[in-house]
């Protein structure tokens, strides 16, 4: 029997959001193959959530507000090393599953066992391009993403130097360097929009630019790094000493890979647009 674990990191989400998420998860579980056992696990980056109090959900101790990448790695490690899962799905708690989402993601994974499998968000689909026939895409969003064990074993998950945003782009590019595939599954729908999200636009944009600066440094994008640092100084008032220290592991062959694979970086798109 195959094991699938769905992992969720909450951050002060409303009861309404989490109830919708949980009920949609239960409905989606009904359509998946009986040859799968399914677990739902969570951890709270903010205050204790409604989901973490649900008896049927396995809740891991909170480490505080440690960022999406580190909290997701905590869940992913538990899923693969403790639960012995074959697949892990990370998804946003302010979203919700279509009834066939889990079925379609696992079905796609059976065809592409060495690939990340990205679900299709609705009603706002991401405009990045993908191959309509082969389902290849340049990077996969962590909004709803299936990760097979072989990729976890090789990568050990997300780069925890990303606090919020772009950890999924970086993870995808690392996977591509390691010759893993990135697939888009348009049949697997995951409801997610921008309305009602916690935190102001200014706060989110600041986190995006801080992550963008680290991403540019890591992947050898010197000019983009300078542009972002200038934005952080002018628009967010961060002095030179206030910019986060750049540390971590530079991407292998970063400059060569960046020159060939990263486009539209200034707009944080990283791929040609479909429209």
N, C-alpha and C positions, 0 to 999 in steps of 0.2 A: 504493500500500500504506500502511495506517495504522501508526503507530508507538506502542507502549505501553511505558512504563518504570515498573517497580516499584522504589521506593526504601525502604531500611531503615536506621534508625539503631540501632546496637547499644550496649548499655551493660553490659559484663561478663556477657553472657548465656552460659549453659552450652553446651557442645558439643551436648548432647542437644536442647536447645531449637532451636538453629540448624540442626541436621541435619534435625529434623522440619519446620521452616519451609521449608528449601531443597527437600527432597524433595516436600513438598506443592505448592510453587510449580511444580516440574517437571511434576507430574501435572496440575495445573490448566492449564498451557500446552498440554497435549495436546488439550484440547477447544475451544480458542479458534479462531476463524476463521483459515484459512490466509492471509487477506488482511491479517493483522497480523504485524508483526515485534516481538519482545519483548526487552527488556533488563532485567536485574536489577542495580541499583547499590546500594552501601552506603557508610557511613562509621561509624567507631567513636568514640563519645563516651567510652568507657572504654578498657580495655586492648585490644590487637589481638585480633580475634575469629577464630573458625574460619571464619566466612563470608567475611571479608575476605581469607583465604588461598586461597579456592576460585578456581581458574583461570577459570571461566566467569562469575565475578562481577566487575563493574567496581567497583573500590574507590577512592573519593576520599580524599585525605589528611585525616587527623583534625585538627580544630582544638582538640582537648582537650574537656573536658566543658562544652560551650557551651550545653547545653539542647536540648530537642527542636525548638523552633521554628527556631532558627538552623541547626541541622544539617539539618533537613528542607528548609529554603530552599536550602541549598547543593546538595542532591540535585536539588531541583525546577528550579533554575536550570540545572544541567548537563543535565537531561533535556530541557528545552524549548529552551535556547539552543545547546547543543552537539550533542545527539543529534537535535534537531528533532522531538521527540515530539509527538503529538497529544493524548495523555493521560498523566497521571502518577498512580500509586497509591502513597500512603503507608500503611504498615502496621507493626504491632508485631512485632518479631522473636520474641517469646514466644508468638505465635499461629501459626495454620496455615490454609491454603486448603482448601476443599472442591474436589473435582475440577472443578466447574462454576463456581467463583467468578469467575474472570477472564472467562469466557464471558458470564455473567449481568451483570456490571458493564459490560462493553463494549456488550452488547446494550441495556441500559438507557440508556447514554450516547448511543446512536444515536437513541433516542426523545426524549431530553432533552439536547440538545447544549450548552445554556447553563446547566447545573446541576451542583452537587456531587452525587455519587452515593455514598451510604453503604451499606456491606455490613452484613449482619445477623450479630451475634456469637452464637455458641452454645458451650456449653450455657446460658450466662447472657446472655440477650438484655437489652439496656438497656430499662428500663421507660418511657422517654419515649414520648409519643404520636406517632402519624403517621396521615395520612389513608389508610384502607385502599384507597380507590378511586384517588385521585390520586397517592398515595405521597408527598405533601408532609410535611415535618417541620420543626420550628422550627430545629434545628441538627443538624449531622452530626459524629459522632465521628471522630477521626483514627486510630482503631484500625485501620480498613481503609477508605480513602476515595479515590475517583477524582476527580481534578481535571482538567478540560479546559483546553487551552491558552488559550482566550479569557479564562478566569477568572484564570489566572496573569498574562497580559498586563495585565489591568486592576488587579489587586491587588498583584502582586509577592510573593504568598505570605503566610505567617504574620507576625504582629507579634512581632519578636524580643525585645521586652521581657518576654514570657512565657518563663520558664525551663522550667517543667514544669506542665502542666495548664491548661485553659481556653483555650489558644491556638486550639483547634478551634471552641469556642463563639464566641469573638470573631471568628474568620475567617468563620464562618457568618453572623453578624449583619452583618458588613461586606458580605458578598456580597448579603444581602437588601436592604441599603440601596442597593446598586448594581443592584437589580432582577434579580439572578440567582436561580435556584431552588435549593432544597435538597430532594433526593429520597432516599427510603429504598428499598433494593432487597432485599426479604425473601428473594428466590430466591438471592442471593449470600451464601453462608455463610462465615464466618471464625471458626475456633475460637479462643476466648480466654476464660480464666477468671482468677480472682484467686489461685488456689493457686500457691505456689512462686515468687511474684514477688520480685525482689531488693529489698532495702531494707525497713526496718521500717515499721509503720503510722504511728508518730509522725513519722518523716521525711517520708513521703508526705503526711500531713495538714498538716505545716508548709508544704511546697511548695504544696499546694492553697490554703491560706489566704493565702500571700504572693501567689499568682496572683490569688486572689479579691479581694484588696485593690486590686491594679492594675486588674483588670477593673471593679470598682465605681467607681474614680476615673475611668477612661477613659469609662465610659458614664453618668456623672453620677448615680450611686447613692450619694448622700452619706451617708444613714443606714446603709446596708449597709457602707460603707467604715469608718465609726466602730465598728460592731459587730465587724468583723473585726480592726481594729487593737486593740480591747480583748481579743479572744481571743488574738492574737499576744503581747500583753504578759502576760496572766495565765497562759496554758497553755504558752507557749513561751519565756517570760522575755526577750522582746525589748524593750529600752528604746526610747524615742523616737528616739534617735540611731542605733539599730541597724536600724530599719525601712528597707528599700530606698528609695532616692530615686525619687519618682514623676516620670517623664519620658517623653515620647513625644508622640503625636498624639491629641488627644481625638477621639472619634467625632463626626462631623457629626450635628447634630440628636439628640445622645445622649439628652437628657432625654425628648424626645418619643417617641423610639423605645423607650426603656427603659420608660416608663409603659405603652406599648401592648403590648410584646412580652416583657418579662422577668417571669416569675412564679417563685415558690419559690426565689428567689435564696439565701436563708439556708441552704438545703439543697443548693445547687449543682446543682439540677435543671434550672432554666430553661425548663421546659415542663410542662404538665399530665401527670400520670402515667397510664399505661394500666391499671395495677393497683396 
